[in-house]
Amino acid sequence: MTRSKLLRMDNVGVVVESLDDTVAFFTELGLTLEGRGMVEGEWAGRITGLGDQRVEIAMMVTPDGHGRLELSRFLAPSVVADHRNAPVNALGYLRAMFTVSDIDETLARLRQHGAQLVGQVVQYEDVYRLCYIRGPEGLLIGLAEPLGRNR
């Protein structure tokens, strides 16, 4: 019997309160809204284990067309926990890292959408400039600017 193999990672999912604000933020970062719609019913709840559910989703795609970010707003059942302000070292915490061509310019644009720098922009050798920001609703996002030969 042939062993099944991993083909790709399709997307990372993030639960948010405001799809409009979060879509605007990630659009400013450079992702494109691929689609938006409602996922509802008992069939969907069988996948998640939540029973009958109603979730509005927006699928964002990276410029290279390979990475996707699925933003979900749960209408039913209600959200039961809030991890948005958990520190980076919290167990199970999620952050997404994006590579950008100019970290300073990207930060300036994202600050207009409420982004806040977590620590500071640092340089790792001559390879990357890196930082973490809190985006909409406190979401933790990493930014990396390749340097030198790494560009």
TIVO-964200 format. One record per residue (C-alpha): residue in one letter; x, y, z. Coordinates in steps of 0.02 Angstrom, whole numbers, padded with zeros to 5 digits, always signed. Layout:
# TIVO-964200
AXYZ/...
# end
This chain:
# TIVO-964200
M+00000+00000+00000/T+00066+00173-00047/R+00088+00294+00097/S-00011+00455+00081/K+00098+00610+00067/L+00072+00790+00114/L+00038+00895-00041/R+00037+01074+00025/M-00026+01187+00163/D-00189+01267+00105/N-00221+01403+00233/V-00206+01466+00410/G-00370+01511+00495/V-00400+01656+00613/V-00562+01695+00705/V-00604+01882+00711/E-00746+01995+00765/S-00740+02114+00616/L-00711+02041+00444/D-00718+02212+00362/D-00579+02287+00469/T-00470+02131+00458/V-00492+02114+00269/A-00445+02298+00249/F-00288+02272+00356/F-00228+02119+00261/T-00270+02202+00095/E-00157+02347+00146/L-00022+02220+00189/G-00034+02153+00011/L-00152+02004+00017/T-00300+01996-00102/L-00478+01950-00055/E-00508+01788-00149/G-00686+01764-00090/R-00810+01794+00049/G-00961+01694+00101/M-01060+01600+00231/V-01023+01424+00291/E-01169+01356+00388/G-01265+01204+00435/E-01248+01041+00525/W-01127+00972+00393/A-00999+01108+00433/G-01023+01080+00619/R-00979+00896+00596/I-00807+00950+00534/T-00774+01071+00678/G-00866+00976+00813/L-00975+01128+00850/G-01142+01060+00791/D-01253+01176+00690/Q-01147+01329+00649/R-01151+01492+00551/V-00983+01567+00504/E-00946+01709+00385/I-00776+01684+00305/A-00658+01785+00197/M-00515+01699+00106/M-00361+01807+00078/V-00222+01753-00040/T-00038+01805-00044/P+00034+01887-00200/D+00123+01727-00254/G-00045+01635-00253/H+00017+01497-00138/G-00024+01557+00039/R-00199+01587+00104/L-00269+01661+00263/E-00448+01613+00308/L-00533+01743+00417/S-00687+01679+00508/R-00823+01773+00603/F-00930+01653+00705/L-01113+01701+00713/A-01165+01537+00796/P-01111+01464+00909/S-01036+01613+01000/V-00849+01634+01024/V-00798+01548+01186/A-00619+01609+01216/D-00511+01758+01174/H-00325+01733+01144/R-00291+01896+01054/N-00186+01973+01191/A-00090+01816+01238/P+00099+01841+01238/V+00207+01763+01103/N+00258+01622+01219/A+00080+01564+01259/L+00051+01380+01220/G-00041+01352+01059/Y-00030+01536+01011/L-00038+01576+00827/R+00058+01707+00731/A+00081+01725+00545/M+00244+01788+00468/F+00246+01884+00305/T+00396+01931+00199/V+00392+02112+00138/S+00509+02212+00026/D+00520+02364+00143/I+00477+02340+00326/D+00478+02527+00369/E+00359+02574+00229/T+00247+02426+00270/L+00240+02476+00454/A+00195+02655+00408/R+00048+02595+00301/L-00013+02467+00428/R-00007+02593+00571/Q-00144+02687+00479/H-00249+02529+00506/G-00209+02521+00692/A-00052+02411+00690/Q+00061+02429+00841/L+00243+02374+00850/V+00263+02242+00987/G+00449+02268+01025/Q+00562+02345+00896/V+00625+02312+00721/V+00785+02211+00737/Q+00914+02153+00613/Y+00970+01971+00612/E+01147+01972+00543/D+01144+02027+00361/V+00998+01912+00323/Y+00834+01991+00385/R+00755+02139+00472/L+00614+02073+00580/C+00474+02132+00694/Y+00310+02081+00770/I+00157+02191+00763/R-00017+02181+00836/G-00141+02201+00695/P-00330+02216+00701/E-00407+02144+00858/G-00234+02115+00932/L-00183+01982+00806/L+00003+01946+00813/I+00090+01962+00645/G+00273+01946+00601/L+00356+02046+00464/A+00523+01999+00384/E+00623+02101+00260/P+00757+01999+00171/L+00928+02083+00159/G+01080+02063+00046/R+01090+01899-00050/N+00929+01843+00036/R+00823+01971-00062/
# end
